[in-house]
Amino acid sequence: MDTLEKDDFSQKSAIFLNWLRGLQGVRVSTKIHIADMRSRAAGRGIVAIEDIEVNEALLSIPCSDLLTVQNSDLPKRIPNAFDGLDHWTSLVLVMIYEAGRGEDSKWWPYLQLLPTEFDTLMYWTPAELAELQGSLVLDKIGKDDANRLFIESLLPVVQDHAHLFGIFASAFQNVSAKGTLLELAHRMATLIMAYAFDITYNDDSDEDSLDDSSTLGDLPKAMIPLADLFNAEGEKMNAHLVQQDDSMRMIASKAITKGQEIFNDYGERPRSDLLRRYGYITDSAKKWDLVELSRTAVIQIASDHHKLSERERNERLQSFNDWNDCEDCYELHRQPPGQKFGFEFVLMLLVYTFVMDRDSFRSAKSAGKVPNDLRLNLDMALALKKIIIWHMNTYQTSLAEDAVLLQYSALERRVRMAVEIRLGEKEILATALQYVEKRLVALNPPLSLSSQSKELPEQGSAAKKRRL
């Protein structure tokens, strides 16, 4: 990093902080400082420069100063443009508008501070994404769906009202309009994903905790200057954001000593979700790792246990939907130290629905229910073993190979994060497989596990060759 780049980074931080402190009603503690965290790939962060007491206010900012759809004048200028847009897409449009206005935008010093380069999965190359093969996090990126949404909902708006979008006006008026919009919309959407907060209200209290944006499009979104510079790292959380009257306040939830970084709370997120949403992972989030099993694969493998016909499979799926909500995937979680592994009831129920014999299914369908105290039986254990092994074979590398890869210090950052994710998933699958193997011995002692060894996933290059 050269001196000019470092000076520009610091200058933008200083200009932003001066702007924020100059807004009427905004209060920023003199005990905090915007620090340069680029040496650990964390951008900016907030550090205490004096000791801070528990419940001490670090930031208070009026709702009128948040970057929201309601606070921008764009809805007044083209009100019909927001018809049919959800909260998330509306804020994307507003942020493009405010960025296009440049220094005429109230939030220009804030917008200048926000990153333009990202490590979120939306920005990974196909080769980089291939490192995550086997993880269902790939199904959550949704780039094609986002492209369709932006083209159908926002492209007509920016083309019809190009003159309102300042420095982007000329691009929106020529053949580059589509490409410019997609580039800007993805940038703004990524910023919302990583930094925006859902504004929620609780009628029973005049003070409500706020969480970062969790479900796109369902609640109003707010970009809260400075609040989004507080990084998050699992159990290190020592501050939280609350709504009080007409202001947002960042409050110290613990005593903080001089020199400590101040962390907000992003919730208990697995590392795969941190990577998808924020573009980084932390060791402290490893405890929340999980594996997602595809519903389609679970049903297919479980159905093969009794060679169910397509009609029988559909009948059982309908019954399962009557008994329980059907989800796209089912989770296996990393167990805390000392806690025994176990499958979630809903996965057990799904497998049981498709492996029970035909007479048992007819009885269950007639009764309209299945046992509430469902226990792992032999048929279920055999099916679950096949499901786990099938999923282990969807990865390109073995658990042992990934462990070796992580020993290489020169491993590129994105590749290293991908290896960490898939290794964590394989560790959970290995634990699940070990659990099922033990249950099989208990359920059917004569069954030789060595005779089933041919079902275990092949390792290394032989496995890759077989899957080609």
C-alpha positions in Angstrom: 0.0 0.0 0.0 1.6 3.3 -1.1 1.5 6.5 1.0 -0.9 8.3 -1.4 -3.4 5.5 -1.2 -3.2 5.4 2.6 -3.5 9.2 2.9 -6.6 9.2 0.6 -8.2 6.4 2.7 -7.6 8.4 5.9 -8.7 11.6 4.3 -12.1 10.1 3.3 -12.6 8.9 6.8 -11.8 12.3 8.3 -14.1 14.1 5.8 -16.9 11.7 6.5 -16.6 12.0 10.3 -16.6 15.9 10.0 -19.7 15.7 7.9 -21.5 13.4 10.2 -20.6 15.4 13.3 -21.9 18.5 11.5 -25.4 17.2 11.0 -27.9 18.7 13.5 -28.9 16.2 16.1 -26.0 13.8 15.5 -23.8 12.9 18.4 -20.6 10.9 17.9 -18.6 9.9 21.0 -15.2 11.5 21.2 -14.0 8.2 22.6 -14.1 6.3 19.3 -12.0 6.4 16.2 -12.3 5.1 12.6 -9.4 2.8 12.1 -7.7 1.4 9.0 -8.2 -2.4 9.1 -7.0 -3.2 5.6 -4.0 -5.1 6.9 -6.5 -7.9 7.9 -8.8 -7.4 5.0 -11.5 -5.7 7.1 -11.6 -2.3 5.5 -12.5 0.2 8.2 -13.4 -0.5 11.8 -14.2 1.4 15.0 -11.6 1.4 17.9 -11.9 2.9 21.4 -9.3 5.7 22.1 -10.5 6.0 25.7 -12.1 3.6 28.1 -15.9 3.3 27.6 -18.4 2.3 30.2 -21.2 -0.2 29.7 -24.4 1.4 28.3 -22.5 4.5 27.1 -23.7 5.9 23.8 -21.2 5.7 21.0 -23.5 7.2 18.3 -26.9 8.8 18.1 -28.3 9.8 14.7 -31.8 11.1 13.8 -33.8 8.9 11.5 -34.1 11.8 9.2 -30.4 11.6 8.4 -30.4 7.9 7.5 -30.0 7.0 3.8 -33.5 5.6 3.1 -36.1 5.8 0.4 -38.2 8.0 2.6 -35.4 10.6 3.1 -34.5 10.9 -0.5 -36.3 13.3 -2.8 -36.4 10.8 -5.7 -39.9 9.3 -4.7 -41.3 12.8 -4.9 -39.8 13.4 -8.3 -40.9 10.2 -9.9 -43.4 8.6 -7.5 -44.8 6.1 -10.0 -41.3 4.6 -10.4 -41.6 2.9 -7.0 -44.9 1.2 -7.7 -44.5 -2.5 -7.3 -40.9 -2.3 -6.0 -40.0 -3.9 -2.7 -38.0 -2.1 0.0 -34.7 -3.6 -1.1 -35.0 -2.7 -4.8 -36.4 0.7 -3.9 -33.3 1.5 -1.9 -31.0 0.2 -4.7 -32.7 2.8 -7.0 -32.3 5.6 -4.5 -28.7 4.8 -3.9 -27.9 4.9 -7.6 -29.7 8.3 -7.7 -27.9 9.7 -4.8 -24.5 8.5 -6.0 -25.2 10.0 -9.4 -25.9 13.4 -7.8 -22.3 13.5 -6.6 -21.6 16.4 -4.2 -25.2 17.6 -4.5 -26.3 14.6 -2.5 -26.7 15.1 1.2 -25.0 11.7 1.7 -22.0 12.2 -0.6 -19.3 12.1 2.1 -20.9 8.8 3.3 -21.2 7.3 -0.2 -17.6 8.2 -0.9 -16.6 6.1 2.1 -18.4 2.9 1.0 -16.4 0.2 -0.8 -16.5 -0.4 -4.5 -14.7 -3.8 -4.5 -16.1 -6.9 -2.8 -15.3 -10.5 -2.0 -18.9 -11.5 -1.7 -19.8 -14.6 -3.9 -21.7 -12.4 -6.3 -18.3 -11.1 -7.5 -16.4 -14.4 -7.7 -15.2 -15.8 -11.0 -16.6 -19.1 -12.3 -13.2 -20.7 -11.4 -13.4 -19.3 -7.9 -16.9 -20.5 -7.4 -15.9 -24.0 -8.6 -13.9 -24.2 -5.4 -17.2 -24.3 -3.5 -18.6 -27.2 -5.5 -20.7 -29.4 -3.2 -21.8 -26.6 -1.0 -25.4 -25.4 -1.4 -24.3 -21.9 -0.6 -23.8 -21.6 -4.4 -27.6 -21.9 -4.9 -28.1 -18.8 -2.8 -26.1 -16.3 -4.9 -29.0 -15.6 -7.3 -27.1 -13.5 -9.8 -29.3 -14.4 -12.7 -32.5 -13.6 -10.8 -31.1 -10.3 -9.6 -30.1 -9.4 -13.2 -33.7 -10.1 -14.4 -35.1 -8.0 -11.5 -32.9 -5.1 -12.2 -33.5 -5.2 -16.0 -37.2 -5.5 -15.7 -37.8 -3.1 -12.8 -35.1 -0.5 -12.9 -33.8 -0.3 -16.5 -37.0 1.4 -17.8 -36.9 3.9 -14.9 -33.3 5.0 -15.4 -33.8 5.2 -19.2 -37.0 7.2 -19.0 -35.6 9.6 -16.3 -31.9 9.5 -17.2 -31.6 13.3 -16.7 -32.2 12.8 -12.9 -29.2 10.5 -12.4 -26.4 13.1 -12.7 -23.1 11.6 -13.7 -24.8 8.4 -14.9 -27.2 10.3 -17.2 -25.3 10.0 -20.4 -24.6 6.2 -19.9 -28.4 5.6 -19.2 -29.2 7.4 -22.5 -27.1 5.2 -24.8 -26.4 1.5 -25.6 -24.4 1.1 -22.4 -27.5 1.7 -20.3 -28.0 -2.0 -19.4 -24.4 -2.7 -18.5 -24.1 0.5 -16.5 -27.3 -0.2 -14.6 -26.3 -3.8 -13.7 -22.9 -2.8 -12.5 -24.3 0.0 -10.3 -27.3 -2.1 -9.1 -25.1 -5.0 -8.0 -22.8 -2.7 -6.2 -25.7 -1.0 -4.3 -27.4 -4.3 -3.7 -24.1 -5.7 -2.2 -23.8 -2.7 0.0 -27.4 -3.1 1.2 -26.7 -6.8 1.8 -23.6 -6.1 3.9 -24.4 -2.8 5.6 -28.1 -2.0 5.7 -30.3 -2.5 8.7 -33.9 -3.6 8.8 -35.9 -1.1 10.8 -38.3 -2.9 13.1 -40.7 -1.6 15.7 -42.0 -3.3 18.8 -45.3 -1.9 20.2 -44.4 -3.1 23.7 -41.3 -1.0 24.0 -40.0 2.4 23.0 -36.5 0.9 22.4 -36.0 -1.8 19.8 -32.9 -3.7 18.9 -32.0 -3.6 15.2 -30.4 -6.3 13.2 -28.6 -6.1 9.9 -30.6 -6.8 6.8 -31.7 -10.5 7.1 -34.4 -11.1 4.5 -34.3 -9.2 1.3 -37.4 -7.2 0.4 -39.5 -7.8 3.5 -38.8 -4.7 5.7 -37.8 -1.1 5.2 -34.0 -0.8 4.8 -31.8 1.9 6.2 -28.1 2.7 5.5 -26.9 4.1 8.8 -23.8 6.2 8.5 -21.0 5.1 10.9 -23.2 2.3 12.5 -22.2 0.1 9.5 -18.5 0.6 10.2 -18.6 -1.4 13.4 -17.4 -4.8 12.4 -18.7 -8.1 13.8 -17.0 -11.2 15.0 -19.0 -13.7 17.0 -18.6 -13.6 20.7 -16.5 -10.4 20.6 -19.7 -8.3 20.3 -19.5 -5.4 22.7 -22.0 -2.9 21.2 -25.5 -3.0 19.7 -27.8 -0.7 17.7 -31.2 0.3 19.1 -34.0 2.6 18.0 -35.0 5.1 20.6 -37.7 7.7 19.8 -36.7 9.2 16.4 -33.0 8.3 16.6 -30.7 5.3 16.1 -28.2 4.8 18.8 -25.1 2.5 19.1 -24.7 1.5 22.7 -21.8 -0.2 24.4 -23.1 -3.5 25.7 -19.9 -4.2 27.7 -17.1 -2.1 29.3 -14.6 -1.4 26.5 -10.9 -0.5 27.2 -8.8 1.9 25.3 -7.4 0.3 22.1 -10.1 -2.4 21.8 -12.0 -2.7 18.6 -15.8 -2.3 19.0 -18.0 -5.0 17.4 -21.7 -5.0 16.6 -23.7 -8.2 16.6 -24.6 -9.8 13.2 -26.2 -12.9 14.8 -25.2 -16.5 14.8 -24.3 -17.0 11.1 -22.4 -19.9 9.6 -19.2 -19.1 7.8 -20.8 -19.9 4.4 -23.4 -17.1 5.1 -20.7 -14.7 6.2 -18.9 -15.3 3.0 -22.0 -14.9 0.8 -23.3 -11.8 2.5 -20.1 -10.0 3.7 -17.2 -11.5 1.8 -15.2 -12.7 4.7 -15.1 -15.5 7.3 -14.0 -15.7 10.9 -12.7 -18.5 13.1 -15.1 -17.5 15.8 -18.1 -18.4 13.5 -16.8 -21.9 12.9 -19.0 -23.2 15.7 -22.1 -22.2 13.7 -21.1 -24.1 10.5 -23.7 -26.2 8.9 -24.3 -28.5 5.9 -27.4 -28.2 3.8 -28.7 -31.4 2.3 -30.8 -31.0 -0.9 -34.4 -32.0 -0.5 -34.4 -33.5 -4.0 -31.4 -35.7 -3.2 -32.8 -36.8 0.1 -36.2 -37.8 -1.5 -34.5 -39.5 -4.4 -32.2 -41.6 -2.2 -34.8 -42.4 0.4 -37.3 -43.4 -2.3 -34.9 -45.9 -3.8 -34.9 -47.8 -0.5 -38.2 -49.5 -1.5 -37.9 -48.7 -5.2 -40.9 -46.4 -5.0 -42.7 -45.6 -8.3 -43.1 -41.9 -9.3 -46.8 -42.1 -8.3 -45.9 -43.5 -4.8 -43.2 -40.9 -4.4 -45.6 -38.0 -5.2 -48.2 -39.5 -2.8 -45.7 -39.7 0.0 -44.4 -36.2 -0.7 -48.0 -34.9 -0.5 -48.5 -36.6 2.8 -45.2 -35.2 4.1 -46.4 -31.7 3.1 -49.6 -32.4 5.1 -47.5 -33.4 8.2 -44.8 -30.8 8.0 -43.7 -27.8 5.9 -41.4 -29.0 3.0 -38.2 -27.0 2.7 -35.7 -26.8 -0.1 -32.9 -28.1 2.1 -32.2 -29.7 5.5 -29.4 -28.7 7.8 -26.8 -30.7 9.7 -25.1 -28.6 12.4 -21.7 -28.6 14.0 -22.2 -29.9 17.5 -20.7 -28.0 20.5 -17.9 -29.9 22.3 -19.3 -32.6 24.6 -22.7 -32.6 22.9 -23.9 -35.7 21.0 -24.7 -35.5 17.3 -28.3 -35.8 16.3 -30.5 -35.2 13.2 -33.2 -32.6 13.2 -36.7 -34.0 13.5 -37.9 -32.6 10.2 -35.1 -34.4 8.3 -35.8 -37.6 10.2 -39.5 -37.3 9.3 -38.7 -36.7 5.6 -36.5 -39.8 5.4 -39.0 -41.9 7.4 -41.8 -40.9 5.1 -40.0 -42.4 2.1 -38.4 -45.5 3.7 -41.3 -46.8 5.7 -42.8 -49.9 4.1 -46.1 -49.6 2.1 -48.3 -51.0 4.9 -46.9 -48.5 7.4 -47.3 -45.7 5.1 -51.0 -46.5 4.4 -51.6 -46.6 8.2 -49.8 -43.3 8.8 -51.7 -41.7 5.9 -55.0 -43.0 7.2 -54.2 -41.7 10.7 -53.1 -38.4 9.3 -49.9 -38.3 11.4 -46.6 -39.9 12.2 -45.0 -40.6 15.6 -44.0 -37.4 17.5 -41.2 -39.4 19.2 -39.7 -40.6 15.9 -36.5 -42.7 16.5 -33.8 -43.7 14.1 -34.6 -47.2 12.8 -32.5 -49.5 10.6 -34.2 -48.4 7.3 -33.7 -44.7 8.1 -30.1 -45.2 9.2 -29.3 -47.0 5.9 -30.9 -44.3 3.9 -29.2 -41.5 5.8 -25.8 -43.2 5.3 -26.4 -43.2 1.6 -27.5 -39.6 1.6 -24.4 -38.5 3.6 -22.1 -40.4 1.3 -23.8 -39.0 -1.8 -23.2 -35.5 -0.5 -19.6 -36.2 0.4 -19.0 -37.3 -3.2 -20.3 -33.9 -4.6 -17.1 -32.2 -3.4 -14.0 -32.2 -5.7 -11.6 -32.9 -2.8 -11.5 -35.0 0.3 -11.4 -33.8 3.9 -7.7 -34.8 4.2 -6.8 -33.0 0.9 -8.4 -29.8 2.2 -6.5 -30.0 5.5 -3.3 -30.2 3.5 -4.2 -27.3 1.2 -4.7 -25.0 4.2 -1.1 -25.5 5.2 0.0 -23.5 2.1 0.6 -19.9 3.1 0.5 -18.7 -0.5 -3.1 -19.9 -1.0 -5.1 -17.0 -2.6 -7.5 -15.4 -0.2 -10.8 -16.4 -1.9 -9.6 -20.0 -2.5 -8.5 -20.2 1.2 -12.0 -19.1 2.3 -13.6 -21.6 0.0 -11.4 -24.4 1.3 -12.3 -23.4 4.9 -16.0 -23.5 4.0 -16.0 -26.9 2.3 -13.6 -28.4 5.0 -16.0 -27.3 7.7 -18.9 -29.0 5.9 -17.0 -32.2 5.4 -16.1 -32.3 9.1 -19.9 -32.2 9.9 -20.7 -34.8 7.3 -17.9 -37.1 8.7 -19.4 -36.7 12.2 -22.8 -37.5 10.9 -21.5 -40.6 9.0 -19.7 -41.8 12.2 -22.9 -41.4 14.1 -24.9 -43.4 11.6 -22.3 -46.1 11.4 -22.5 -46.5 15.2 -26.3 -46.6 15.1 -26.2 -49.3 12.4 -24.1 -51.5 14.6 -26.5 -51.0 17.5 -29.6 -51.6 15.3 -28.2 -54.6 13.4 -25.1 -56.1 15.1 -24.5 -58.8 12.5 -24.2 -56.1 9.8 -20.5 -55.8 9.0 -19.4 -52.3 8.4 -16.4 -53.5 6.5 -18.8 -55.1 4.0 -20.3 -51.6 3.4 -16.9 -49.9 2.9 -17.3 -49.9 -0.8 -20.0 -47.2 -0.3 -17.6 -44.8 1.3 -16.5 -41.8 -0.8 -13.4 -42.3 -2.7 -10.5 -40.0 -1.9 -8.3 -37.8 -4.0 -7.7 -38.1 -7.7 -9.5 -41.5 -8.0 -12.7 -39.9 -6.8 -12.3 -37.0 -9.2 -11.7 -39.3 -12.1 -14.8 -41.4 -11.3 -17.0 -38.3 -11.2 -15.9 -37.0 -14.6 
